[in-house]
Amino acid sequence: MRGRKIISLALLLLSASSFAGAQSARKLKAEVIGLKLENHRLSTRIDSLELLLDSLQNVQVEEPAQAAYVPDESFVVSDSLLHSWVFSKQICMEEFPDIEAETFTSSVTDEEFVRRFAAMNSFIPLIFNDIVKKYCILYTERMPQQMSIMMGKSKYYWPLFDEIFTNVGVPLELKAMAIVESKLVPTATSRVGAKGLWQFMYGTARGYGLKVDSWMDERMDPIKSTYAAARYMRDAYNVFGDWYLAIASYNCGAGNVNKAIKRSGGSRDFWEIYDYLPRETRNYVPAFIGALYALHYHKEYSIAPKEDELAVPVDTFVLRRNVHYEQIAHATGLTADTIAAFNPQYLHRIVPGQERECVLRLPMESSPAFVAASDSLHLYRQEEYLNPVTIKKIKDAPENGGRILYTVKSGDVLGRIASRHHVSVAQIKKWNNMKSDIIRVGQKLVIYRR
């Protein structure tokens, strides 16, 4: 009897031990899963931060402070449309005035400007000075018609921007940067290949998760590019701890901002490093403030938003087969140009749903007609709009994100440039009709990025 009790007790203890072991194993497994998820989240965040930090490594501070400015093309949105404005849907470059050399006058007194700035109650502290005043006058009194056009476009873009900026956790005031960058033209293209509302260069776009291939360029996708711009600004603020410096880095790169900080003796005040920044960046932050002022006080200058076709409710559809804009136009009564305005990211007016799951945006009033024809609209004049030869050419085209122009910097060699852009030396020589590997500082090289 006593033996049976001992055996029962042993079995009970063994069972309890097994239960505790199982509980411990489950707890350990849950902790491991939690650690893996946290590791994935941190890895994703680190990937984007590394883009910023890379440009801060090995910064060589040259003396004197007036040394020539070399854009950090490997990282930044190095050429905004501050000096290359885009009008309508066509690429039409116009030189932006040298604001520092201009003399602007206004009926608005400095005291009134200061009062208005305070009343804006901006999350980003707004500084008023002579250079900022010039940009306030420029946007409100010198270019009222263009501001009217942009205000009309903003009815479509601001709700998108506000939602995205809120989700990412950056100030809503940053949306004024899109006015300085592209004048709210999603197909805007700069002279060095920056594209879209936020003027992303190819490398930065890919680093922030935007697809650029032979079918589409998500730098021109208003929603995805805005998410990328918001994440960039959040990361830049985490590096510099100041919104003005973050905005400046968007224009000239974190490396150049860091150079200016070092040359100024370590100051992190934008206005104290102002003279050490590239000229375009010196103008960029005041232009941002001027655009923000114009957005707040356009009514005081009798600037009314111009009607824009984008300012309507929009529906979103997911497509899983190739469809041409002309086929959608036939089914909905819209024009192909209107469809392109809502979907500027597709490079050949074809939504490549067969290649990948794709999003199509259309005015809501056209939704019923599109839904009714959705199963058969791809068959309309299929041989013409979805010709197999055309499709094959698009597929076979290099996924390079378009032609870029690289400026040779001091210390560059052809092999290093080729490696940085993931192409071969032979390709660079072929694209530029080069007989040898010799390059010189300042030389422009055409490169088709993969």
C-alpha positions in Angstrom: 0.0 0.0 0.0 2.8 2.4 1.0 4.6 1.4 -2.2 1.6 2.4 -4.4 1.4 5.7 -2.6 5.0 6.4 -3.3 4.5 5.5 -7.0 1.4 7.7 -7.2 3.3 10.6 -5.7 6.2 10.1 -8.1 3.8 10.0 -11.0 2.1 13.2 -9.7 5.4 15.0 -9.4 6.5 13.8 -12.8 3.2 15.1 -14.3 3.6 18.4 -12.5 7.1 18.7 -13.8 6.0 17.9 -17.4 3.2 20.4 -17.1 5.6 23.1 -15.8 8.1 22.2 -18.6 5.4 22.5 -21.2 4.3 25.8 -19.8 7.9 27.0 -19.8 8.4 25.8 -23.3 5.3 27.7 -24.5 6.4 30.8 -22.7 9.8 30.5 -24.2 8.4 30.0 -27.7 6.1 33.1 -27.3 9.1 35.1 -26.2 11.1 33.9 -29.2 8.3 34.9 -31.5 8.0 38.3 -29.9 11.8 38.8 -30.2 11.7 37.9 -33.9 8.8 40.4 -34.5 10.7 43.1 -32.7 13.9 42.3 -34.5 12.0 42.5 -37.9 10.5 45.9 -36.9 13.9 47.3 -35.8 15.6 45.9 -38.9 13.1 47.7 -41.1 13.6 51.0 -39.2 17.4 50.6 -39.2 17.5 50.0 -43.0 15.9 53.5 -43.6 18.1 55.2 -41.0 21.2 53.7 -42.5 20.4 55.6 -45.7 20.7 58.8 -43.7 23.7 57.8 -41.7 25.7 56.6 -44.7 25.8 60.1 -45.9 27.2 61.3 -42.6 30.2 58.9 -42.7 33.7 60.0 -43.6 32.6 63.6 -44.2 35.6 65.7 -45.2 35.4 69.3 -44.1 37.1 71.5 -46.6 38.6 74.9 -46.0 37.9 77.6 -46.7 34.1 77.5 -46.1 33.5 78.7 -49.6 34.7 75.5 -51.1 32.7 74.3 -54.1 29.4 72.4 -53.3 29.3 68.8 -54.5 25.8 67.3 -54.4 25.4 64.0 -52.5 23.8 62.3 -55.5 24.1 58.9 -54.1 21.5 59.7 -51.4 19.5 62.8 -51.7 16.7 64.5 -53.5 19.5 66.6 -54.9 17.6 68.7 -57.4 14.2 70.0 -56.3 12.2 72.1 -58.7 13.0 75.2 -56.7 15.1 76.2 -59.6 13.3 74.2 -62.3 9.6 74.8 -62.1 7.2 72.5 -63.9 4.0 73.9 -65.5 0.9 71.9 -66.4 1.5 68.3 -67.4 4.5 69.0 -69.6 8.1 69.4 -68.5 8.7 73.1 -68.9 11.7 74.4 -67.0 11.9 78.0 -65.9 14.6 79.6 -63.8 13.6 80.5 -60.3 14.7 84.1 -59.5 17.8 84.7 -57.4 15.8 85.7 -54.4 18.8 87.1 -52.4 19.5 89.6 -55.2 15.9 90.7 -55.6 14.2 93.7 -54.0 10.6 92.9 -53.0 8.2 95.4 -51.5 4.8 94.8 -50.0 1.9 96.8 -48.5 2.0 94.4 -45.6 4.1 95.7 -42.8 6.7 93.7 -41.0 4.6 94.0 -37.8 1.7 92.5 -39.6 3.8 89.7 -41.0 5.0 88.9 -37.4 1.4 89.0 -36.2 0.3 86.6 -39.0 3.1 84.2 -38.3 2.2 84.0 -34.6 -1.5 83.4 -35.5 -0.6 80.5 -37.7 0.2 78.5 -34.5 2.6 76.2 -36.5 4.0 73.1 -34.8 7.3 73.9 -36.6 8.5 77.3 -35.1 8.4 79.8 -37.9 11.1 82.5 -38.1 10.4 85.8 -39.9 13.3 87.7 -41.4 14.1 89.5 -44.6 14.8 86.4 -46.7 11.6 84.7 -45.5 9.7 87.9 -46.2 10.8 87.8 -49.8 9.4 84.3 -50.3 6.1 85.3 -48.6 5.8 88.1 -51.1 6.9 85.9 -54.0 4.2 83.2 -53.4 1.4 85.7 -52.6 2.0 88.8 -54.7 4.4 87.7 -57.5 2.8 84.4 -58.5 -0.9 84.5 -57.5 -2.1 82.6 -60.6 0.3 79.7 -59.9 -0.7 79.7 -56.3 -4.4 79.6 -57.4 -3.6 76.5 -59.5 -1.8 74.8 -56.6 -4.6 75.7 -54.2 -7.0 73.9 -56.6 -4.8 70.8 -56.6 -4.4 70.9 -52.9 -8.1 70.0 -52.4 -7.2 66.6 -53.6 -3.7 66.2 -52.2 -4.1 67.8 -48.7 -6.5 65.2 -47.3 -4.1 62.4 -48.5 -1.1 64.2 -47.0 -2.8 64.9 -43.7 -3.8 61.3 -43.2 -0.3 59.9 -44.2 1.6 62.5 -42.1 -0.6 61.7 -39.1 0.0 58.0 -39.5 3.8 58.4 -39.8 3.9 61.0 -37.0 5.4 64.1 -38.7 4.0 67.7 -38.7 1.2 68.5 -41.2 3.0 71.7 -42.1 5.6 69.7 -44.1 3.0 69.3 -46.9 4.1 72.8 -48.1 7.4 71.1 -49.2 5.5 69.6 -52.1 4.7 73.1 -53.4 8.4 73.9 -53.4 9.4 70.5 -54.8 7.0 70.0 -57.7 4.2 72.6 -57.5 1.9 69.6 -56.9 2.6 68.1 -60.3 3.0 64.3 -59.8 4.8 63.8 -63.1 7.4 66.6 -62.5 10.9 65.6 -63.5 14.0 67.5 -62.8 17.1 67.9 -64.9 19.0 65.2 -62.9 16.1 62.7 -62.9 14.3 63.4 -59.6 10.6 62.6 -60.1 7.2 63.0 -58.6 5.5 65.2 -56.1 8.4 64.8 -53.7 11.2 64.7 -56.3 12.8 61.5 -55.2 16.1 60.4 -56.8 16.2 56.8 -57.9 18.4 55.5 -55.1 16.5 57.2 -52.3 13.2 56.0 -53.7 14.3 52.4 -53.8 15.8 52.7 -50.3 12.4 53.8 -49.0 10.5 51.0 -50.7 9.2 52.6 -53.9 9.1 50.4 -57.0 10.7 51.7 -60.1 10.8 49.4 -63.1 9.8 49.1 -66.7 6.1 49.2 -65.9 5.7 51.7 -63.1 7.5 54.5 -61.2 6.0 54.8 -57.7 7.9 58.1 -57.2 4.9 59.4 -59.2 2.3 57.6 -57.0 0.9 60.3 -54.8 0.1 58.0 -51.9 3.2 55.7 -51.8 5.6 58.6 -52.5 4.1 60.7 -49.7 4.5 57.8 -47.3 8.2 57.6 -48.4 8.7 61.3 -48.0 7.1 61.3 -44.5 9.3 58.4 -43.4 12.4 60.2 -44.8 11.5 63.4 -42.8 10.9 61.4 -39.6 14.3 59.7 -40.0 16.0 63.0 -40.8 14.5 64.6 -37.7 15.7 61.6 -35.6 19.2 62.3 -36.9 19.3 66.1 -36.5 16.6 66.8 -33.8 15.5 70.0 -35.7 12.8 70.3 -38.4 14.6 73.0 -40.3 17.7 70.9 -40.6 15.6 67.9 -41.5 14.0 70.0 -44.3 17.4 71.2 -45.4 18.7 67.6 -45.6 15.8 66.7 -47.8 17.2 69.2 -50.4 20.9 68.7 -50.2 21.5 65.5 -48.2 22.4 64.8 -44.6 26.1 64.8 -45.4 26.0 68.4 -46.6 24.0 69.5 -43.6 26.6 67.8 -41.4 29.4 69.7 -43.2 27.6 73.0 -42.6 27.2 72.2 -38.9 30.9 71.4 -38.6 32.0 74.5 -40.6 29.8 76.7 -38.3 31.5 75.4 -35.2 28.9 72.8 -34.3 25.7 74.9 -34.3 22.5 73.1 -35.0 20.6 76.3 -35.7 19.6 76.6 -39.4 20.1 80.3 -39.5 23.6 80.0 -38.0 24.7 77.4 -40.6 22.8 79.3 -43.4 26.0 80.7 -45.0 27.7 77.3 -45.0 24.9 75.5 -46.9 24.6 75.2 -50.7 22.8 78.1 -52.3 19.7 76.2 -53.3 19.3 74.8 -49.7 19.7 78.3 -48.2 16.7 79.3 -50.3 14.8 76.0 -49.7 13.9 76.4 -46.1 12.7 80.1 -46.5 10.8 79.0 -49.6 9.1 76.3 -47.5 8.1 79.0 -44.9 6.9 81.3 -47.7 4.7 78.6 -49.2 3.3 77.7 -45.8 2.4 81.4 -45.3 0.7 81.6 -48.7 -1.4 78.5 -47.9 -2.6 80.1 -44.7 -3.2 83.6 -46.0 -4.2 83.2 -49.7 -7.6 84.8 -49.0 -6.0 88.0 -47.8 -4.4 88.2 -51.2 -7.6 87.4 -53.1 -6.1 84.1 -54.3 -9.0 81.7 -54.9 -8.4 78.0 -55.6 -8.7 77.2 -59.3 -11.0 74.3 -60.1 -9.1 71.0 -60.7 -10.4 67.7 -62.1 -8.7 65.8 -59.2 -10.8 67.6 -56.6 -13.6 64.9 -56.6 -14.3 61.8 -54.5 -12.2 58.8 -55.6 -12.7 55.1 -55.6 -9.9 52.6 -55.5 -9.8 49.2 -57.3 -7.4 46.3 -57.3 -6.6 44.9 -60.7 -5.1 41.5 -61.4 -4.9 41.7 -65.2 -3.4 44.1 -67.7 -5.7 46.9 -68.7 -5.0 49.9 -70.9 -6.3 53.4 -70.0 -8.1 53.6 -73.4 -10.0 50.4 -72.5 -11.0 52.0 -69.2 -12.0 55.2 -70.9 -14.2 53.3 -73.3 -16.0 51.6 -70.4 -16.4 54.7 -68.2 -16.7 57.6 -70.5 -13.6 59.2 -69.0 -10.7 60.4 -71.1 -7.4 58.6 -71.0 -5.8 61.8 -69.8 -8.1 62.0 -66.8 -7.4 58.4 -65.9 -3.6 59.2 -66.2 -4.1 62.2 -63.9 -5.4 59.9 -61.2 -2.8 57.2 -61.9 0.4 58.9 -62.9 2.7 56.1 -61.8 2.0 53.7 -64.7 4.6 54.5 -67.4 2.8 53.1 -70.5 -0.8 53.9 -69.7 -1.2 50.2 -68.9 -2.1 49.0 -65.4 0.1 45.9 -65.2 -2.2 43.8 -63.1 -1.0 40.6 -64.7 2.5 41.3 -63.5 1.5 42.1 -60.0 -1.5 43.2 -58.0 -2.1 46.9 -58.9 -4.2 49.7 -57.7 -6.4 51.8 -60.0 -8.0 55.1 -58.8 -11.0 56.6 -60.6 -13.5 59.3 -59.9 -16.3 57.8 -57.8 -19.0 58.8 -60.3 -17.4 56.5 -62.8 -17.3 53.5 -60.5 -20.6 51.8 -61.5 -19.7 51.9 -65.2 -16.2 50.5 -64.4 -17.6 47.7 -62.2 -20.2 46.7 -64.8 -17.5 46.3 -67.5 -14.6 45.1 -65.3 -14.8 41.5 -66.5 -14.6 42.3 -70.2 -13.1 45.7 -70.6 -9.6 44.2 -71.2 -11.0 42.5 -74.4 -11.9 45.8 -76.0 -9.4 46.3 -79.0 -7.0 44.0 -77.1 -4.7 43.4 -80.1 -4.2 47.2 -80.4 -3.9 48.3 -76.7 -2.4 45.1 -75.2 -0.4 43.9 -78.2 1.9 41.0 -77.2 4.9 42.5 -79.0 4.4 45.8 -77.0 4.0 43.9 -73.8 7.2 41.9 -74.4 9.1 45.1 -75.2 8.0 46.6 -71.9 8.9 43.4 -70.0 12.3 43.2 -71.6 13.2 46.8 -71.0 15.8 47.3 -68.2 14.4 48.0 -64.8 16.4 51.1 -64.4 14.1 53.8 -63.2 15.0 56.0 -66.2 18.1 57.9 -67.3 20.1 59.7 -64.7 22.9 62.2 -65.1 25.8 61.6 -62.7 28.4 64.3 -62.0 31.9 63.0 -61.5 33.3 64.1 -58.1 36.9 64.3 -56.8 38.2 60.8 -56.0 35.8 59.0 -58.4 36.9 56.2 -60.6 34.8 54.5 -63.2 34.8 51.2 -61.4 33.6 52.7 -58.2 30.8 54.6 -60.0 29.7 51.5 -61.8 29.6 49.5 -58.6 27.6 52.1 -56.8 25.0 52.1 -59.5 25.0 48.3 -60.0 26.1 48.5 -63.6 29.3 47.6 -65.4 32.1 49.8 -66.5 31.5 48.6 -70.1 27.9 49.8 -69.9 28.9 53.2 -68.7 31.5 53.5 -71.5 28.9 52.4 -74.1 26.2 54.8 -72.9 28.7 57.7 -73.0 30.7 56.8 -76.1 33.9 56.6 -74.1 37.1 55.1 -75.5 38.9 54.9 -72.2 38.3 54.7 -68.5 39.6 58.2 -67.9 37.1 60.6 -66.3 37.4 64.2 -65.0 35.8 66.0 -62.1 32.6 67.7 -63.2 32.1 65.4 -66.1 28.4 64.3 -66.7 27.8 60.6 -67.2 24.6 59.1 -68.5 23.7 56.0 -66.4 20.7 53.7 -66.7 20.1 52.4 -63.2 18.9 48.9 -62.6 
